[in-house]
């Protein structure tokens, strides 16, 4: 007769160590300080978002322990930058640390650089079968995500230095959401990397992140998109704070699944087969990523419909952006259906995941570039 392990019968709260409670206390104190400083700028919905974000950060830190270091470290970097500003945005051009490291633009450029380097290091580690190189690639990816996330928090603060009526969460234009995409995709990848001990996949997943980094650099240099702009009326809503992040968890998950699908197809062709994880593991990672993406994309679509009702008086208007969002949703719903109900595995689903990212990319970028509608404020 099997004897249950004590941890299997203890209530969840009794399985938490002192480090878990310390992390929760840090998050709660940070949230309380945020509320004390900025509650006068918040409406009841934004206060609700703060509560939800606080509980979410605690839950994420308990679920995946590396985040208990990641979140406080990004907060420390952001607070350090804020302390250097002294309430004057012009100091970004005179303070050495702000100009070259901790202003939002400097931090984001460091993020871009580190992601590029990590891509080459992962590929070097994969081709040379070097665990050390791939370990360094993982560290570089963590560093890029940390400085990038801090940069987004600093950019949020900088927008308020321009003017209290200008300040907004930095998820309002293509420049900002591409940064968000890089951060979310990298964190999702790092989670699966740790869970499945599959650092070889960094060579593939970092390619799509590097492609996004290339867009960020082009958009910054050619379009000066890094400059903080006031929100247009259509985006002046608290719905944006929850709809956009949920959407990009979906986009990031689908992109990760597509690159795992590429790795699976490469392995099936016999290329790098002895250097990549087993095909069965790749198939499982791809399935889990699409499941997470589908869940959050569904939530984002529902939130978007509620936002539309609030802004335009109707939940659904068959606007091109809405129509293509539905196409993306149906695509991945069908993918999950044939896997769970029909038992499909392997090459057909890998190809489907790869093709799916092109469908998703058109829904995100192509609609803005080639079609017009209520969502036409996000063009290049």
C-alpha positions as CSV (number, residue, x, y, z in Angstrom):
1,X,0.0,0.0,0.0
2,X,1.3,3.4,-1.0
3,X,1.9,6.0,1.7
4,X,1.1,9.5,0.7
5,X,3.9,12.0,1.0
6,X,3.1,14.6,3.8
7,X,3.2,17.5,1.2
8,X,0.4,15.7,-0.7
9,X,-2.1,16.1,2.2
10,X,-1.1,19.4,3.7
11,X,-3.3,22.4,2.9
12,X,-1.7,24.7,0.3
13,X,-1.0,27.5,2.8
14,X,1.0,25.1,4.9
15,X,3.2,24.1,2.0
16,X,4.4,27.7,1.6
17,X,7.8,28.5,2.9
18,X,8.9,31.7,4.7
19,X,10.3,33.0,1.4
20,X,6.9,32.7,-0.2
21,X,5.3,34.8,2.6
22,X,8.2,37.3,2.5
23,X,7.7,37.8,-1.3
24,X,4.0,38.3,-0.7
25,X,4.7,40.9,2.0
26,X,7.0,42.8,-0.4
27,X,4.4,42.9,-3.1
28,X,1.6,43.9,-0.7
29,X,3.8,46.8,0.7
30,X,4.6,47.9,-2.8
31,X,1.0,47.9,-3.7
32,X,0.1,49.8,-0.6
33,X,2.7,52.4,-1.3
34,X,1.5,52.7,-4.9
35,X,-2.1,53.2,-3.7
36,X,-0.9,55.8,-1.2
37,X,1.0,57.8,-3.8
38,X,-1.4,57.6,-6.8
39,X,-4.9,56.8,-5.5
40,X,-6.0,60.3,-6.3
41,X,-5.4,59.6,-10.0
42,X,-7.3,56.3,-10.0
43,X,-10.9,55.6,-10.5
44,X,-12.7,52.6,-8.9
45,X,-11.9,50.4,-11.9
46,X,-8.2,51.2,-11.8
47,X,-8.1,50.5,-8.1
48,X,-9.7,47.1,-8.9
49,X,-6.9,46.5,-11.4
50,X,-4.3,47.3,-8.8
51,X,-5.8,44.8,-6.4
52,X,-6.0,42.2,-9.2
53,X,-2.4,42.9,-10.3
54,X,-1.2,42.5,-6.7
55,X,-2.9,39.2,-6.2
56,X,-1.7,38.1,-9.7
57,X,1.9,38.9,-8.9
58,X,1.8,37.0,-5.6
59,X,0.2,34.0,-7.3
60,X,2.8,34.1,-10.1
61,X,5.7,34.3,-7.7
62,X,4.3,31.3,-5.7
63,X,3.8,29.4,-8.9
64,X,7.2,30.0,-10.5
65,X,9.9,30.9,-8.0
66,X,12.3,32.8,-10.3
67,X,9.6,35.5,-10.6
68,X,10.1,36.2,-6.8
69,X,13.5,37.7,-7.8
70,X,12.5,39.0,-11.2
71,X,9.6,41.3,-10.1
72,X,11.4,42.9,-7.1
73,X,14.6,43.4,-9.2
74,X,12.7,45.2,-12.0
75,X,11.0,47.4,-9.4
76,X,14.3,48.3,-7.8
77,X,15.8,49.3,-11.1
78,X,12.7,51.4,-11.9
79,X,12.7,53.1,-8.5
80,X,16.4,53.8,-8.9
81,X,15.7,55.5,-12.2
82,X,12.8,57.5,-10.7
83,X,15.1,58.7,-7.9
84,X,17.6,59.9,-10.4
85,X,15.0,62.0,-12.3
86,X,14.1,64.2,-9.3
87,X,10.9,65.0,-11.1
88,X,12.7,66.5,-14.1
89,X,12.5,64.6,-17.5
90,X,15.4,66.7,-18.8
91,X,17.8,65.0,-16.5
92,X,17.7,62.0,-18.9
93,X,20.2,64.0,-21.0
94,X,22.5,65.0,-18.2
95,X,22.7,62.1,-15.7
96,X,25.2,59.5,-16.8
97,X,23.2,56.6,-15.4
98,X,19.9,57.8,-17.0
99,X,21.4,58.6,-20.3
100,X,23.3,55.3,-20.8
101,X,21.4,52.8,-18.7
102,X,18.2,53.7,-16.8
103,X,16.1,56.0,-18.9
104,X,13.3,54.1,-20.6
105,X,14.9,54.3,-24.0
106,X,18.4,53.3,-22.8
107,X,17.0,50.4,-20.9
108,X,15.0,49.2,-23.9
109,X,18.0,49.5,-26.2
110,X,19.9,47.3,-23.7
111,X,17.1,44.9,-23.8
112,X,17.3,44.7,-27.6
113,X,21.1,44.2,-27.5
114,X,20.9,41.4,-24.9
115,X,18.2,39.6,-26.9
116,X,20.3,39.7,-30.0
117,X,23.3,38.4,-28.2
118,X,21.3,35.7,-26.5
119,X,20.1,34.5,-29.9
120,X,23.6,34.0,-31.2
121,X,24.8,32.4,-27.9
122,X,21.9,29.9,-28.0
123,X,22.7,29.0,-31.5
124,X,26.3,28.6,-30.7
125,X,25.4,26.4,-27.7
126,X,23.0,24.3,-29.8
127,X,25.5,23.7,-32.7
128,X,28.4,23.0,-30.4
129,X,26.3,21.0,-27.9
130,X,27.6,23.3,-25.2
131,X,25.6,23.3,-22.0
132,X,27.6,26.3,-20.7
133,X,26.8,28.4,-23.8
134,X,23.1,27.6,-23.5
135,X,23.2,28.4,-19.8
136,X,24.8,31.8,-20.7
137,X,22.0,32.3,-23.3
138,X,19.4,31.7,-20.6
139,X,21.1,34.2,-18.3
140,X,21.2,36.8,-21.1
141,X,17.5,36.3,-21.8
142,X,16.7,36.8,-18.1
143,X,18.8,40.0,-18.1
144,X,17.1,41.3,-21.2
145,X,13.6,40.6,-19.8
146,X,14.6,42.3,-16.5
147,X,16.0,45.5,-18.0
148,X,13.2,45.6,-20.6
149,X,10.5,45.3,-18.0
150,X,12.1,48.0,-15.9
151,X,12.3,50.2,-19.0
152,X,8.6,49.9,-19.4
153,X,7.9,50.9,-15.8
154,X,10.3,53.8,-16.2
155,X,8.5,54.8,-19.4
156,X,5.2,54.8,-17.5
157,X,6.7,57.2,-15.0
158,X,8.3,59.4,-17.7
159,X,4.9,59.8,-19.4
160,X,3.6,61.5,-16.2
161,X,6.6,63.7,-16.0
162,X,5.5,65.1,-19.4
163,X,2.1,65.9,-17.9
164,X,-0.5,64.3,-15.7
165,X,-2.9,64.4,-18.6
166,X,-0.3,62.7,-20.9
167,X,0.7,59.8,-18.5
168,X,-0.5,56.3,-19.4
169,X,0.4,52.7,-19.1
170,X,2.9,52.0,-22.0
171,X,0.8,49.6,-24.1
172,X,-0.8,52.1,-26.4
173,X,1.1,51.9,-29.7
174,X,3.1,49.5,-31.9
175,X,6.4,50.5,-30.3
176,X,5.2,49.8,-26.8
177,X,3.3,46.6,-27.6
178,X,6.3,45.1,-29.5
179,X,8.4,45.6,-26.4
180,X,5.6,43.9,-24.4
181,X,5.6,41.1,-26.9
182,X,9.3,40.5,-26.4
183,X,9.0,40.5,-22.7
184,X,6.0,38.1,-22.5
185,X,7.4,35.7,-25.1
186,X,10.8,35.6,-23.4
187,X,9.2,34.9,-19.9
188,X,6.9,32.2,-21.3
189,X,9.9,30.6,-23.0
190,X,12.0,30.7,-19.9
191,X,9.3,29.0,-18.0
192,X,9.0,26.1,-20.5
193,X,12.8,26.0,-20.7
194,X,13.1,25.4,-17.0
195,X,10.1,23.1,-16.7
196,X,11.3,20.8,-19.6
197,X,15.0,21.3,-19.3
198,X,15.0,22.3,-23.0
199,X,17.5,25.1,-23.4
200,X,18.1,24.0,-27.0
201,X,14.8,25.7,-27.9
202,X,16.2,29.1,-27.1
203,X,17.9,29.1,-30.5
204,X,14.5,28.9,-32.2
205,X,12.3,31.0,-29.9
206,X,14.8,33.8,-29.6
207,X,14.6,34.2,-33.5
208,X,11.0,35.5,-33.3
209,X,11.9,37.8,-30.4
210,X,14.9,39.1,-32.4
211,X,12.6,39.7,-35.3
212,X,10.4,41.8,-33.0
213,X,13.6,43.6,-31.7
214,X,14.5,44.4,-35.3
215,X,11.1,46.0,-35.8
216,X,11.5,48.0,-32.5
217,X,14.9,49.4,-33.7
218,X,13.6,50.3,-37.2
219,X,10.5,51.9,-35.7
220,X,12.5,53.9,-33.3
221,X,15.2,55.1,-35.7
222,X,13.0,55.6,-38.8
223,X,9.7,56.7,-37.2
224,X,10.9,58.2,-33.9
225,X,8.3,56.0,-32.3
226,X,10.0,55.9,-29.0
227,X,8.8,59.4,-28.2
228,X,5.9,59.4,-25.8
229,X,2.7,60.7,-27.3
230,X,-0.7,61.6,-25.7
231,X,-3.3,58.9,-25.9
232,X,-5.9,59.3,-28.7
233,X,-9.5,59.4,-27.4
234,X,-10.2,55.8,-28.4
235,X,-7.5,54.6,-26.1
236,X,-8.3,56.7,-23.0
237,X,-9.9,53.9,-21.2
238,X,-9.0,51.6,-18.3
239,X,-10.1,48.7,-20.5
240,X,-6.7,49.1,-22.3
241,X,-4.8,48.2,-19.2
242,X,-6.3,44.7,-19.1
243,X,-7.3,44.0,-22.7
244,X,-3.8,44.6,-24.3
245,X,-1.7,42.5,-21.9
246,X,-4.1,39.6,-22.1
247,X,-4.0,39.8,-25.9
248,X,-0.2,39.7,-25.9
249,X,0.0,36.7,-23.7
250,X,-2.0,35.1,-26.4
251,X,0.3,36.4,-29.2
252,X,3.4,35.5,-27.3
253,X,2.2,31.9,-26.6
254,X,1.2,31.4,-30.3
255,X,4.6,32.7,-31.4
256,X,6.4,30.4,-29.0
257,X,4.3,27.5,-30.2
258,X,5.1,28.3,-33.8
259,X,8.9,28.3,-33.2
260,X,8.7,25.0,-31.3
261,X,6.8,23.7,-34.3
262,X,9.7,24.8,-36.5
263,X,12.1,23.0,-34.2
264,X,9.8,19.9,-34.4
265,X,9.7,20.0,-38.2
266,X,13.5,20.4,-38.3
267,X,14.0,17.4,-36.1
268,X,11.6,15.3,-38.1
269,X,13.6,16.1,-41.2
270,X,16.7,14.7,-39.5
271,X,18.4,18.1,-39.2
272,X,19.8,18.8,-35.7
273,X,17.8,15.8,-34.5
274,X,20.6,14.7,-32.2
275,X,20.9,18.2,-30.8
276,X,17.2,18.9,-30.1
277,X,14.8,17.5,-27.4
278,X,12.7,14.5,-28.3
279,X,9.8,15.2,-30.7
280,X,7.3,14.1,-28.1
281,X,8.6,16.8,-25.7
282,X,8.4,19.4,-28.5
283,X,4.8,18.3,-29.2
284,X,3.9,18.7,-25.5
285,X,5.4,22.1,-25.2
286,X,3.7,23.3,-28.4
287,X,0.3,22.0,-27.0
288,X,0.8,23.7,-23.7
289,X,1.8,27.0,-25.2
290,X,-1.3,27.0,-27.5
291,X,-3.5,26.1,-24.6
292,X,-2.3,29.1,-22.6
293,X,-2.5,31.3,-25.6
294,X,-6.0,30.3,-26.5
295,X,-7.2,30.9,-22.9
296,X,-5.8,34.4,-22.7
297,X,-6.8,35.3,-26.3
298,X,-10.3,34.2,-25.4
299,X,-10.2,36.4,-22.3
300,X,-8.8,39.3,-24.4
301,X,-11.5,38.9,-27.0
302,X,-14.2,39.1,-24.4
303,X,-12.6,42.1,-22.8
304,X,-12.3,43.7,-26.2
305,X,-16.0,43.2,-26.8
306,X,-16.8,44.8,-23.5
307,X,-14.5,47.7,-24.3
308,X,-16.3,48.1,-27.7
309,X,-19.7,48.2,-26.0
310,X,-18.4,50.9,-23.6
311,X,-16.7,53.0,-26.4
312,X,-19.0,52.4,-29.4
313,X,-22.2,51.2,-28.0
314,X,-22.0,47.6,-29.3
315,X,-20.2,44.4,-28.4
316,X,-19.4,43.4,-32.0
317,X,-19.5,45.3,-35.3
318,X,-17.6,43.0,-37.7
319,X,-14.8,45.6,-37.9
320,X,-11.8,44.0,-39.8
321,X,-9.8,43.8,-36.5
322,X,-12.7,42.0,-34.8
323,X,-13.2,39.7,-37.8
324,X,-9.6,38.7,-37.9
325,X,-9.5,38.2,-34.1
326,X,-12.3,35.7,-34.6
327,X,-10.4,34.0,-37.4
328,X,-7.4,33.6,-35.1
329,X,-9.6,32.3,-32.3
330,X,-11.3,29.7,-34.6
331,X,-7.9,28.7,-36.0
332,X,-6.5,27.7,-32.5
333,X,-9.9,26.3,-31.3
334,X,-9.8,23.9,-34.3
335,X,-6.1,23.1,-33.5
336,X,-7.0,22.1,-30.0
337,X,-10.1,20.2,-31.1
338,X,-8.2,17.9,-33.5
339,X,-5.5,17.3,-30.9
340,X,-7.8,16.6,-28.0
341,X,-10.7,14.9,-29.8
342,X,-9.2,13.5,-32.9
343,X,-5.8,12.6,-31.4
344,X,-3.7,14.3,-34.0
345,X,0.0,14.6,-33.2
346,X,3.3,15.4,-34.9
347,X,3.9,17.0,-38.3
348,X,0.3,18.2,-39.2
349,X,0.0,20.1,-36.0
350,X,3.5,21.5,-36.2
351,X,2.8,22.9,-39.7
352,X,-0.5,24.2,-38.4
353,X,1.2,26.0,-35.6
354,X,3.7,27.5,-37.9
355,X,1.1,28.7,-40.4
356,X,-1.0,30.0,-37.5
357,X,1.6,32.6,-36.6
358,X,1.2,34.1,-40.1
359,X,-2.6,34.3,-39.6
360,X,-2.0,35.9,-36.2
361,X,0.5,38.3,-37.6
362,X,-1.9,39.5,-40.2
363,X,-4.6,40.0,-37.5
364,X,-2.2,42.0,-35.5
365,X,-0.2,44.0,-38.1
366,X,-1.7,43.3,-41.6
367,X,-5.2,44.6,-40.7
368,X,-3.7,47.9,-39.5
369,X,-1.6,48.2,-42.6
370,X,-4.0,47.1,-45.4
371,X,-7.6,47.5,-44.0
372,X,-9.5,50.3,-42.4
373,X,-12.1,50.3,-39.6
374,X,-12.7,51.4,-36.1
375,X,-9.2,50.0,-35.1
376,X,-7.3,52.0,-37.7
377,X,-5.4,54.0,-35.1
378,X,-2.5,51.5,-34.9
379,X,-1.0,51.8,-38.4
380,X,2.7,52.1,-39.3
